[in-house]
């Protein structure tokens, strides 16, 4: 059945539904005019949609129900288990069908939209577990012509799909262009450099695919990147704040093997994230890997021809190989023997780069890069030998250059790396001894290097350890010392918030900010209700453990004046809606970008997730570190006003 046939049928049936609704003044559930076979014959206009369709032999167990809600009316298709499969709707009550919604496991994942009621689909939108893409098909030919909403992860997926399928136009849509850069007021120097990499994308893509052994037969698996960076207005790079991923990657699967693909710098243009270079698979000795983002670098660095100011071509070449090694180490399923070999090659390249470096500052930065690599690999468990290598470096530095700032830099990371290695290897009854050794190491570090750049973080870690161990008094002492000695550091600012939180019981809670679904959430508006404030993030698996009990508490007590307000600390906004839907979290959510650096988290020095405050009807905190069991026990008394 064609779309125009459906529109003709829709005009008859939808108008009939509206008339019946007026006559009966009740929601319409009438005998359907459309059949199961007809309704399930429709498929999404875009191919990249995972939705549920029963087998033809199951059609007899499905049914179509006519439905009207407000001015919207149409059909709901129900599957064999009663789950929603489709909704075909006239949303504006004009007698013409204009939306086709597709579901998976009873949750909507995608919808096609005819926004101008001409019988042709002109918008495609992925929702809930389907993602956040929203594409516009301006000429109604079935192909996306522009993106209204596109996350960085989905931009990388679109780019890989376009390259694999040879769709140059689709690839161009996710690349920055001159108009994009003009819209964000980007510095002309930066804009010129970005556009050099973002031109002739079709030609570049075909050249990359033709040389690749895997890309032409691969599928996108996931997006890999650290948290996005905010480049403030006063850096003078644009007319407003910029958001960008400095050096993102994608993981693709080809014939059972996982391959890293360098995505590079990804920049936010309104609600759409765009790539600044054509993705490059990391394979073969000839692979060129970029050495860093253009937007993140100082403006003076961008003006030069090298990747770093003052860096010699020989050092730049070594850094390119170095980044290739580090990207390879990031790939999934890399065994420890391979990591060990790569770490040895990495260290050798860095030593050669340090020897070739022209300035002391450059030598210092390269040495820190070596140290950070050992520390990170040891803490991740992929290269536990990194802790011993750091100890050897520290001994050598203390012997040769005891006054060097590298001594405390290495010492701090050695303590951290050794702690993770020892905790991983320790028997359960020895974990306390490992923690005592770590505490002693941190305290000795602060005595020896009181002015170290890592001193503030060391104090904050000790404060967090004491607090999580239930020793609030000792934690407060560290927070107070941190606030007094390092007040302007990030750790010092967090300490102020932590002290505010530790002293919160019996005081009024101040909490307000933008709601995830729009509007403003202010805890004062819940006066008269008992409120559980939950700081959480979908990035912390432990936050999922309490959700079944929280849902039960919410359902059982909401009518009695109980409310939950979530404070979501996800670093990427696009991950939130699917998580809320999956776990049926129907309570309000306050959201500001920044993760654990978001204003609400900083204001109360949030040290672990989830953190929960229980607030009574007068807005007073009755428990600043509530567990679900605490809430369950106290709720009857609090709701009753006792």
NORSUL-V412992 format. One record per residue. N is the residue number from 1. PHI is phi in radians with two decimals (NA if undefined). BURIAL is I if it has 16 or more other C-alpha atoms within 10 Angstrom, else O. D_LAST is the distance of its C-alpha to the last C-alpha in Angstrom with 2 decimals. Layout:
((N:PHI:BURIAL:D_LAST) (N:PHI:BURIAL:D_LAST))
This chain:
((1:NA:O:64.15) (2:-1.41:O:64.40) (3:-1.09:O:61.79) (4:-1.14:O:63.97) (5:-1.10:O:64.18) (6:-1.11:I:60.43) (7:-1.10:I:60.21) (8:-1.11:O:62.64) (9:-1.10:I:60.76) (10:-1.09:I:57.48) (11:-1.07:I:58.78) (12:-1.23:O:59.59) (13:-1.26:I:56.49) (14:-1.17:I:53.91) (15:-1.09:I:55.39) (16:-1.10:O:55.38) (17:-1.09:I:51.72) (18:-1.10:I:50.95) (19:-1.11:O:53.02) (20:-1.14:I:51.30) (21:-1.10:I:47.87) (22:-1.14:O:48.93) (23:-1.18:O:50.43) (24:-1.74:O:47.48) (25:1.03:O:44.63) (26:-2.38:O:42.97) (27:-1.02:I:42.81) (28:-1.60:I:46.13) (29:-2.22:I:46.62) (30:-1.90:O:50.34) (31:-1.10:O:53.21) (32:-1.25:I:53.99) (33:-1.59:O:57.32) (34:-1.47:I:57.13) (35:-1.64:O:57.75) (36:-1.04:I:55.95) (37:-1.05:O:59.13) (38:-1.13:O:59.46) (39:-1.20:I:55.89) (40:-1.46:I:55.98) (41:-1.28:O:59.37) (42:-1.30:O:57.82) (43:-2.26:O:57.20) (44:-1.01:I:55.58) (45:-1.16:I:57.95) (46:-1.72:I:57.16) (47:-1.40:O:57.89) (48:-1.46:O:55.11) (49:-2.38:I:52.44) (50:-1.77:O:50.93) (51:-2.35:I:50.05) (52:-1.74:I:50.09) (53:-2.38:I:53.06) (54:-1.23:O:53.73) (55:-1.25:O:57.20) (56:-0.93:O:59.62) (57:-1.21:O:59.53) (58:-1.68:O:55.77) (59:-1.00:I:56.24) (60:-1.11:O:56.46) (61:-1.55:O:52.85) (62:-1.62:I:51.68) (63:-2.65:I:51.21) (64:-2.02:I:51.10) (65:-2.08:I:48.80) (66:-1.39:I:49.25) (67:-2.54:I:46.11) (68:-2.37:I:45.21) (69:-2.33:O:42.10) (70:1.10:O:42.42) (71:-1.53:O:45.91) (72:-1.50:I:46.28) (73:-2.64:I:48.08) (74:2.88:I:49.93) (75:-2.12:I:49.83) (76:-2.06:I:47.43) (77:-1.78:I:49.16) (78:-1.90:I:47.27) (79:-1.47:I:48.40) (80:-1.01:O:49.07) (81:-1.69:O:45.46) (82:1.49:O:44.12) (83:-1.36:I:43.40) (84:-1.28:I:44.37) (85:-1.86:I:47.73) (86:-2.56:I:48.77) (87:-2.35:I:47.89) (88:-2.11:I:50.84) (89:-2.34:I:49.72) (90:-1.77:I:50.92) (91:-1.42:I:48.08) (92:-1.93:O:49.44) (93:1.24:I:50.70) (94:-1.70:I:54.36) (95:1.47:I:55.62) (96:-2.16:I:56.37) (97:-1.12:I:54.60) (98:-2.42:I:53.47) (99:-2.47:I:51.11) (100:-2.19:I:51.56) (101:-1.90:I:48.48) (102:-2.08:I:48.72) (103:-2.17:I:46.05) (104:-2.38:I:45.66) (105:0.99:O:43.38) (106:1.43:I:41.88) (107:-2.00:I:41.05) (108:-1.14:I:43.24) (109:-2.11:I:45.32) (110:-2.85:I:48.04) (111:-2.52:I:49.30) (112:-1.73:I:52.69) (113:-2.29:I:52.78) (114:-1.86:I:55.54) (115:-1.37:O:54.31) (116:-1.92:O:57.45) (117:0.93:I:57.97) (118:-1.90:O:61.52) (119:1.47:I:61.21) (120:-2.29:I:61.03) (121:-1.27:I:58.12) (122:-2.22:I:57.64) (123:-2.49:I:54.29) (124:-2.31:I:52.78) (125:-2.36:I:49.20) (126:-1.61:I:47.51) (127:-2.39:I:43.73) (128:0.87:I:40.77) (129:-1.20:I:42.21) (130:-1.36:I:45.65) (131:2.05:I:45.09) (132:-2.30:I:45.16) (133:-1.13:I:48.86) (134:-2.47:I:49.91) (135:-1.89:I:53.67) (136:-1.97:I:55.94) (137:-1.87:I:59.24) (138:-1.13:O:61.04) (139:-1.69:O:64.33) (140:0.99:O:62.71) (141:-1.82:O:64.88) (142:1.60:I:62.14) (143:-2.05:I:61.86) (144:-1.16:I:59.16) (145:-1.80:I:60.71) (146:-2.80:I:57.76) (147:-1.83:I:54.24) (148:-1.57:O:51.39) (149:-2.45:I:48.76) (150:-2.78:I:49.65) (151:-1.36:I:47.79) (152:-1.10:I:49.74) (153:-1.06:I:49.44) (154:-1.24:I:50.75) (155:-1.12:I:53.50) (156:-1.15:I:54.77) (157:-1.14:I:54.70) (158:-1.08:I:56.64) (159:-1.14:I:59.16) (160:-1.11:I:59.86) (161:-1.05:I:60.20) (162:-1.14:I:62.58) (163:-1.17:I:64.71) (164:-1.11:I:64.98) (165:-1.54:O:65.97) (166:1.25:I:68.23) (167:-1.61:O:66.37) (168:-1.08:I:67.30) (169:-1.13:O:65.68) (170:-1.15:I:62.27) (171:-1.15:I:62.54) (172:-1.06:I:63.47) (173:-1.13:I:60.32) (174:-1.79:I:58.11) (175:-1.79:I:60.32) (176:-1.14:I:59.95) (177:-2.32:I:62.64) (178:-1.05:O:63.92) (179:-1.14:O:61.91) (180:-1.03:I:58.65) (181:-1.17:I:59.42) (182:-1.20:O:60.46) (183:-1.15:O:57.17) (184:-1.71:I:55.17) (185:1.14:I:57.74) (186:-1.22:I:58.75) (187:-0.87:I:61.21) (188:-1.05:O:64.71) (189:-1.05:O:65.58) (190:-1.20:I:62.64) (191:-1.04:I:63.22) (192:-1.06:O:66.85) (193:-1.20:O:66.02) (194:-1.14:I:63.37) (195:-1.19:I:65.70) (196:-1.08:O:68.40) (197:-1.48:I:66.32) (198:-1.80:I:65.06) (199:-1.84:I:68.50) (200:0.90:O:70.83) (201:-1.15:I:67.89) (202:-1.08:I:69.76) (203:-1.10:O:72.70) (204:-1.12:I:70.53) (205:-1.09:I:68.45) (206:-1.09:I:71.55) (207:-1.14:O:73.05) (208:-1.17:I:69.94) (209:-1.12:I:69.64) (210:-1.15:O:73.38) (211:-1.53:O:73.25) (212:-1.38:I:70.07) (213:-1.51:O:70.42) (214:-2.22:I:66.97) (215:-1.10:I:65.50) (216:-1.13:I:67.49) (217:-2.10:O:65.99) (218:-1.87:I:62.47) (219:-2.31:I:59.04) (220:-1.17:I:56.13) (221:-1.96:O:53.35) (222:-2.86:O:50.96) (223:-1.86:I:50.64) (224:-2.09:I:50.43) (225:-2.90:O:49.55) (226:-1.27:O:47.47) (227:-1.10:O:44.90) (228:-1.14:I:46.52) (229:-1.76:O:47.56) (230:-1.81:O:46.99) (231:-1.79:I:50.12) (232:-1.22:O:49.19) (233:-0.94:O:51.16) (234:-1.33:O:52.53) (235:-1.35:O:54.38) (236:1.10:O:56.77) (237:-1.73:I:57.17) (238:-2.74:I:55.92) (239:-1.49:I:54.77) (240:-2.75:O:51.13) (241:-1.10:O:49.01) (242:-1.95:I:50.37) (243:-2.15:I:48.65) (244:-2.71:I:50.80) (245:-1.60:I:51.01) (246:-1.29:I:53.73) (247:-2.62:I:55.31) (248:-1.44:I:53.74) (249:-2.32:I:55.10) (250:-2.14:I:55.00) (251:-1.92:I:55.55) (252:-2.05:I:57.91) (253:-1.98:I:59.04) (254:-2.44:I:62.72) (255:0.93:O:64.26) (256:1.44:O:61.46) (257:-1.93:O:61.48) (258:-1.79:I:58.97) (259:-2.18:I:60.47) (260:-1.46:I:59.01) (261:-2.17:I:59.87) (262:-1.30:I:59.59) (263:-1.57:I:57.91) (264:1.47:I:58.10) (265:-1.41:I:56.37) (266:-2.15:I:54.13) (267:-2.11:I:53.17) (268:-1.55:I:50.72) (269:-2.04:I:52.38) (270:1.12:O:49.70) (271:-1.70:O:47.86) (272:-2.12:I:50.75) (273:-1.60:I:51.48) (274:-2.29:I:55.21) (275:-1.46:I:57.52) (276:-1.96:I:60.08) (277:-2.67:I:62.49) (278:-1.25:I:63.70) (279:-0.95:I:61.94) (280:-2.26:I:64.10) (281:-1.14:I:63.86) (282:-1.66:I:64.07) (283:-2.73:I:67.04) (284:1.38:O:70.51) (285:-1.24:O:72.00) (286:-1.54:O:72.74) (287:-1.12:O:69.14) (288:-1.73:I:68.36) (289:-2.03:I:64.81) (290:-1.12:I:63.62) (291:-1.74:I:62.55) (292:2.61:I:59.60) (293:-1.43:I:58.19) (294:-1.21:I:60.08) (295:-1.19:I:57.04) (296:-1.34:I:55.44) (297:-1.16:O:58.67) (298:-1.04:O:59.59) (299:-1.03:I:61.85) (300:-1.13:O:64.78) (301:-1.20:I:64.53) (302:-1.17:I:64.78) (303:-1.19:O:67.98) (304:-1.41:O:69.79) (305:-1.59:O:71.25) (306:-1.53:O:69.38) (307:-1.39:I:65.86) (308:-2.40:I:65.13) (309:-1.09:I:66.74) (310:1.36:O:69.72) (311:-1.44:I:69.52) (312:-1.28:O:72.91) (313:-1.01:O:73.87) (314:-1.12:O:74.20) (315:-1.18:I:70.63) (316:-1.01:I:69.34) (317:-1.08:O:71.10) (318:-1.13:I:69.47) (319:-1.16:I:66.02) (320:-1.10:I:66.57) (321:-1.10:I:67.38) (322:-1.06:I:64.43) (323:-1.17:I:61.98) (324:-1.08:I:63.57) (325:-1.08:I:62.92) (326:-1.14:O:59.27) (327:-1.16:I:58.82) (328:-1.11:I:60.40) (329:-1.15:I:58.03) (330:-1.39:O:55.07) (331:-1.17:I:56.27) (332:-1.21:O:54.37) (333:1.13:O:55.80) (334:-1.39:O:57.93) (335:-1.35:O:58.70) (336:-1.14:O:58.49) (337:-1.10:O:62.30) (338:-1.16:O:62.65) (339:-1.05:I:59.97) (340:-1.06:I:61.77) (341:-1.12:O:65.04) (342:-1.15:I:63.54) (343:-1.12:I:61.89) (344:-1.13:O:65.31) (345:-1.14:O:66.91) (346:-1.08:I:64.15) (347:-1.10:I:64.68) (348:-1.10:O:68.45) (349:-1.10:I:68.17) (350:-1.16:I:65.92) (351:-1.08:I:68.32) (352:-1.14:O:71.19) (353:-1.15:I:69.29) (354:-1.11:I:68.45) (355:-1.11:O:72.14) (356:-1.49:I:73.19) (357:-1.07:I:70.63) (358:-1.52:O:72.30) (359:-2.16:O:69.71) (360:-1.13:O:67.47) (361:-1.07:O:64.41) (362:-1.17:I:65.28) (363:-1.07:I:65.84) (364:-1.12:I:62.45) (365:-1.09:O:60.65) (366:-1.18:I:62.50) (367:-1.15:I:61.75) (368:-1.08:O:58.03) (369:-1.10:O:58.27) (370:-1.12:I:59.80) (371:-1.06:I:57.12) (372:-1.06:I:54.28) (373:-1.11:I:55.90) (374:-1.06:I:56.10) (375:-1.14:I:52.51) (376:-1.13:I:51.07) (377:-1.13:I:53.18) (378:-1.18:I:52.21) (379:-1.23:I:48.47) (380:-1.37:O:48.79) (381:1.51:O:50.67) (382:-1.43:I:53.77) (383:-2.59:I:55.86) (384:-1.07:I:54.55) (385:-1.10:I:57.91) (386:-1.02:I:56.75) (387:-1.14:I:55.01) (388:-1.17:O:58.35) (389:-1.11:O:60.17) (390:-1.15:I:57.80) (391:-1.10:I:58.41) (392:-1.13:O:62.15) (393:-1.10:I:61.90) (394:-1.10:I:59.94) (395:-1.05:O:62.55) (396:-1.13:O:65.35) (397:-1.14:I:63.79) (398:-1.10:O:63.14) (399:-1.33:O:66.80) (400:-1.50:O:68.37) (401:-2.39:O:66.16) (402:-1.07:O:63.58) (403:-1.61:O:62.69) (404:-1.17:O:62.07) (405:-1.13:O:58.63) (406:-1.25:I:58.87) (407:-1.06:I:58.30) (408:-1.14:I:54.58) (409:-1.05:I:54.19) (410:-1.24:I:55.52) (411:-1.03:I:53.83) (412:-1.07:I:50.32) (413:-1.26:I:50.92) (414:-1.14:I:52.63) (415:-1.07:I:49.59) (416:-1.13:I:47.32) (417:-1.11:I:49.84) (418:-1.12:I:50.48) (419:-1.06:I:46.79) (420:-1.14:I:46.46) (421:-1.11:I:49.72) (422:-1.18:I:48.82) (423:-1.14:I:45.35) (424:-1.15:O:46.97) (425:-1.53:O:49.57) (426:-1.27:O:47.49) (427:-1.20:O:46.62) (428:-0.99:O:42.93) (429:-1.38:O:43.20) (430:-1.84:O:44.99) (431:-1.05:O:42.49) (432:-1.11:O:40.94) (433:-1.15:O:44.45) (434:-1.12:I:45.06) (435:-1.14:I:41.90) (436:-1.08:O:42.99) (437:-1.14:I:46.39) (438:-1.14:I:44.95) (439:-1.05:I:42.80) (440:-1.07:O:45.92) (441:-1.10:I:47.96) (442:-1.17:I:45.60) (443:-1.16:I:45.42) (444:-1.13:O:49.23) (445:-1.05:I:49.62) (446:-1.18:I:47.64) (447:-1.23:O:49.75) (448:-1.36:O:53.00) (449:-2.21:I:52.20) (450:-1.11:O:49.70) (451:-1.78:O:50.94) (452:-1.06:I:51.08) (453:-1.10:O:49.97) (454:-1.65:I:47.72) (455:-1.07:I:46.20) (456:-1.11:I:43.14) (457:-1.14:I:42.40) (458:-1.09:I:42.95) (459:-1.12:I:40.36) (460:-1.13:I:37.84) (461:-1.09:I:38.49) (462:-1.14:I:38.03) (463:-1.10:I:34.73) (464:-1.06:I:33.50) (465:-1.07:I:34.77) (466:-1.10:I:32.93) (467:-1.13:I:29.64) (468:-1.19:O:30.00) (469:-1.54:O:30.93) (470:1.50:O:27.61) (471:-1.84:O:29.28) (472:-1.11:I:27.38) (473:-1.10:O:29.18) (474:-1.13:I:32.59) (475:-1.08:I:31.76) (476:-1.07:I:30.81) (477:-1.12:O:34.17) (478:-1.18:I:36.08) (479:-1.05:I:34.24) (480:-1.16:I:35.05) (481:-1.12:I:38.64) (482:-1.11:I:38.97) (483:-1.11:I:37.64) (484:-1.36:O:40.10) (485:-1.55:O:43.15) (486:-2.30:I:42.95) (487:-1.15:I:40.87) (488:-1.65:O:42.83) (489:-1.39:O:42.82) (490:-1.01:O:40.55) (491:-1.11:I:39.07) (492:-1.13:I:38.52) (493:-1.16:I:36.71) (494:-1.14:I:34.46) (495:-1.09:I:33.80) (496:-1.04:I:32.44) (497:-1.13:I:29.97) (498:-1.13:I:29.04) (499:-1.12:I:28.35) (500:-1.07:O:26.16) (501:-1.19:I:24.17) (502:-1.10:I:24.00) (503:-1.80:O:22.53) (504:-1.45:I:20.04) (505:-1.03:I:16.71) (506:1.55:O:14.93) (507:-2.07:O:17.42) (508:-1.27:I:17.89) (509:-1.51:I:19.54) (510:-1.88:O:22.99) (511:-2.70:O:24.33) (512:-2.73:I:26.86) (513:2.92:I:30.10) (514:-1.20:O:32.24) (515:-1.40:I:30.95) (516:-1.07:I:33.04) (517:-1.59:O:33.87) (518:1.92:O:34.56) (519:1.29:O:32.86) (520:-2.16:O:30.33) (521:-1.86:I:26.79) (522:-2.32:O:24.61) (523:-1.04:I:20.98) (524:-1.16:O:20.54) (525:-1.29:O:21.38) (526:-1.74:I:18.17) (527:-0.99:O:16.06) (528:1.65:O:13.24) (529:-1.98:I:13.23) (530:-1.49:I:11.87) (531:-2.17:I:15.20) (532:-1.81:I:16.91) (533:-1.65:I:20.07) (534:-2.07:I:22.83) (535:-1.49:I:26.07) (536:-2.66:I:28.72) (537:-2.71:I:32.41) (538:-1.21:I:34.54) (539:-1.38:I:37.00) (540:-1.95:O:34.83) (541:-0.99:O:35.00) (542:-1.07:O:31.98) (543:-1.17:I:29.80) (544:-1.34:O:30.79) (545:-1.10:O:29.38) (546:-1.51:O:25.70) (547:-1.09:O:26.57) (548:-1.02:O:26.67) (549:-1.24:O:23.13) (550:-1.12:I:21.92) (551:-1.06:I:23.75) (552:-1.14:O:22.16) (553:-1.06:I:18.57) (554:-1.12:I:19.65) (555:-1.16:O:21.39) (556:-1.34:O:18.77) (557:-2.10:O:15.79) (558:-1.03:O:17.68) (559:-1.16:O:17.79) (560:-1.69:O:14.00) (561:1.72:I:13.87) (562:-1.81:I:14.41) (563:-2.39:I:17.48) (564:-2.01:I:19.69) (565:-2.15:I:22.12) (566:-1.51:I:25.02) (567:-2.05:I:27.16) (568:-1.43:I:30.47) (569:-2.00:I:32.82) (570:-1.17:I:35.84) (571:-1.39:I:39.11) (572:-2.11:I:40.78) (573:-1.11:I:39.24) (574:-1.18:I:41.32) (575:-1.45:I:39.58) (576:-1.32:I:36.13) (577:-1.02:I:36.65) (578:-1.03:I:38.27) (579:-1.18:I:35.49) (580:-1.06:I:32.75) (581:-1.17:O:34.80) (582:-1.03:O:35.61) (583:-1.77:O:32.02) (584:0.91:O:30.62) (585:-1.61:I:28.24) (586:-1.61:O:27.53) (587:-1.44:O:24.81) (588:-1.10:O:26.00) (589:-2.25:I:27.92) (590:-1.57:I:28.75) (591:-2.47:I:32.23) (592:-2.35:I:34.69) (593:-1.05:O:37.83) (594:2.19:I:38.27) (595:1.08:I:36.26) (596:-1.25:I:34.82) (597:-1.71:I:36.64) (598:-1.14:I:34.71) (599:-0.93:I:33.17) (600:-1.12:I:29.50) (601:-1.20:I:30.41) (602:-1.15:I:32.44) (603:-1.05:I:29.85) (604:-2.01:I:27.39) (605:0.91:I:30.16) (606:-1.05:I:29.16) (607:-1.83:I:30.95) (608:-2.64:O:30.22) (609:-2.17:I:29.19) (610:-1.36:I:26.80) (611:-2.10:I:24.33) (612:-2.25:I:20.75) (613:-1.90:I:18.12) (614:-1.80:I:14.48) (615:-2.09:I:13.40) (616:-1.51:I:10.26) (617:-1.13:I:10.95) (618:-1.62:O:12.41) (619:1.43:I:14.77) (620:-1.70:I:13.70) (621:-1.31:I:14.50) (622:-1.79:I:12.02) (623:-2.71:I:14.83) (624:-1.59:I:18.45) (625:-2.45:I:20.14) (626:-1.24:I:18.05) (627:-1.81:I:19.87) (628:-1.06:O:19.42) (629:-1.13:O:18.37) (630:-1.04:O:15.66) (631:-1.13:I:14.37) (632:-1.05:O:14.88) (633:-1.26:O:12.97) (634:-1.51:I:9.89) (635:-1.08:I:10.03) (636:-1.05:O:8.62) (637:-1.21:O:5.12) (638:-1.19:I:5.78) (639:-1.10:I:7.67) (640:-1.36:O:5.59) (641:1.44:O:3.78) (642:-1.49:O:0.00))
